[in-house]
């Protein structure tokens, strides 16, 4: 009989393997046989823990969602000054995506192909419905933008455009990595160096574009 701690360890092993396969191939392209091979287990054990590909896909998606955005949302909702928030969001996003470069393409693809995952995504990030936390994020950022505009430190921009622009500038290089790597002719080491430079340069670029 398998002990409970062995069960949780084996389940985590399968989930980690499934993340690699799903993030590279998407839900439709992933096969249970490939996941079993990646995890080093037989397919019967795969079905024992997750019953079906659909349940495993849900588990992978929620795991990915929890890793990508909750720290960013906490930062945006915090009382930190706006420039500090920009710096922190850039660091969080680029560090996470360096560790998991296929994550943004996978999440975007899943949200496009399975619209019902938007609700899953929101609950995984915050434990709340998106209609609850989304307006709070935009309201808090909007308040800080209004303060900066009134002080003469920033030109006017809506909170939604501020957040969309910031997140997009972080995610796009990873979502378009093959194209960017071909354009810049960088290898893996060069890519890492490029992202490290971006971590330093992007906050100043973003905030500089909002100067009055």
N, C-alpha and C positions, 0 to 999 in steps of 0.2 A: 504494500500500500504506500502511495506517495504521501510524504508529509506536507503539511500546509505551507511551510516555508519553502520547500522545494517547488510546490505548485506556483507560488507567487514569483519565484525566481524564473521558472520556466515560462510563465506567462509574460513576464517582462522581457525575456529573451526573444519570444515570438513577436511581441509588439515592436521591439527595436528592429527586428529583421523586416517586419511588415512595413514599417515606416520607410526603410530604405527602398523597398520595392515599389510601394505606392507612390512615393514622392518622385521616383524616376519615371514610372510608367503610367501613373494615374490609376484610378479605380478600375476603369474599363480595361486597361492593358495589363493589369497585375493578375497573375495566376497563383492559385493556392500552392501549386507544386513549386513555383519559384520561391515563394515565401518559406515553405517548409525546407527547401534546400538551403536558403540563406540562413535560416535559424538552426539548421543541423538537426531537425526533427522529422518524424514521418507525418504524413497528412492526417492520420487518425488522431494524433495528439493535437494538431492544429484545430481540428473540428471539436475535440474534447473541450478546449478552452474557449473557443469563440463561435462554435456551432456553424457559422456560415461566413462567406466572404463579405456579405453586407454588414454583419456585426463587427467583423474585424476592421472593415473600412471605417465604420463609425468610430471605433476606438482609436484608430490611427488619426483620423481627422481631429477628434477632440484633443488628443495628445498634442498635435501640432498647433492647434489654436491656442491652447493654454500656454505654450512656450513662446509664441510669437508676440502676443499683444498685451496681456495683463500688466506687465511692468510699464509699458508705454502709457496705458490708460491711467494707471496710478500716478505717473509723472504729470500727465496733462491735467489731472484733477487736483494736484497738490497746490500748496500756497507758494511754491518757489517762484522767483521772478521769471518772466517770460524768456529772456535770453538763456537762463539756466535750464529751463525746460527744453529749449531747442537743443542745447548741447547734450543733455541727458538722453533725449529721444534718439538723436543721431548715434550716440554711443551704444545704446541698448539695441537698436535695430541692426546696426552694422556688425556688432559682436555676435548677435544671434544668427544672422544670415551668413556670416563667415563659417560658423559651425555647421549650419544646415543650409547650404546654398540652393538646394532644390525646393526649399520650403515655400517661398512666395509663389512660384509657378504652380506648385501643387495646390495650395490654398485657393488661389485665384481660379484655377481650373475647376476645382470642386464646387466653389460657390457659383460658377457659371453653369455647370452641368447639373448641379443639384441645388436649386434655389432654396429648398427646405433646410439646407445646412446653414443658412443665415441665422436662423433661430438657434440652432445648435451652437454655432460660432459665438453668438452673443452670450448664451448661458455658460459656455465653457470659459469665456473670458472673465465674466463678472458674477455669474450666478443669478443674473437678472435678465429681463427681456431688453432688447435693444431700444425699445420705446421708452425705457426707464433711464438708462445710463447715457444714451446718445445725447439727448438735450442737455444733460448736466455738463458733459464735456464741453460742448459748444458754448454753453452759457458762461462757464468759467473762463475759457479762452477769450470769449468776446468781451468780458469785463476787463481783462488785462489789456486787450488791444485798445479798448476805449480809453483806459488810463494812460497808455503809452502815447496815443494820438493826442489826447488833451495836454500832455506834458511836452508835446512837440518832438517826441523821440521816434515816432513811427508814422508812416502814412496810413490812411485808412484801408482796411481789408476785412472782408467778412470772416468770421471764425471758421466756417466750413472750408473756405478756400485756403486759409492758413494751415489747417490740419491736413487737408488733402495734399497740398503742395509739399509739406514737410515729409509726410509718410511716403509720397511718391518718389521724392528725390532719394530716399533711403532704399526703397525696394527695387526701383527700376534697373539699376545695374545688375542685380542678381537675376531678375526676371528675363533680362535681355543679355545675359552673360555671353552666350556663344557669338552673338553679333558684335558685342563690344570687344571681346577678346580677339576676334578676327580683325576688327578695325584697328586696334591698338597693337596687335601682334605681341601680346604678353603671354608668358607661360604661367603656371600656377604660382610660382614665386613672385613674378611680376604683378600678378593679380592681387596677391596678398598685400604687397607694398602699395599698390594703387588704392586699395580699400583703406589702409592705414592712413594714407594722405587724405583721403576723402573724409575720414573721421575728424581730422584736424581742420580741413578747409571748408567743409560744407556748412557748419553753423555760421561762420563769418559771411559766406556767400549768401545764405538764406536771409540772414538778418540785414545784411548790407542792401539787399534788394528791396527792403521795406523802409529804408531811411527816407525821411521827407525831402 
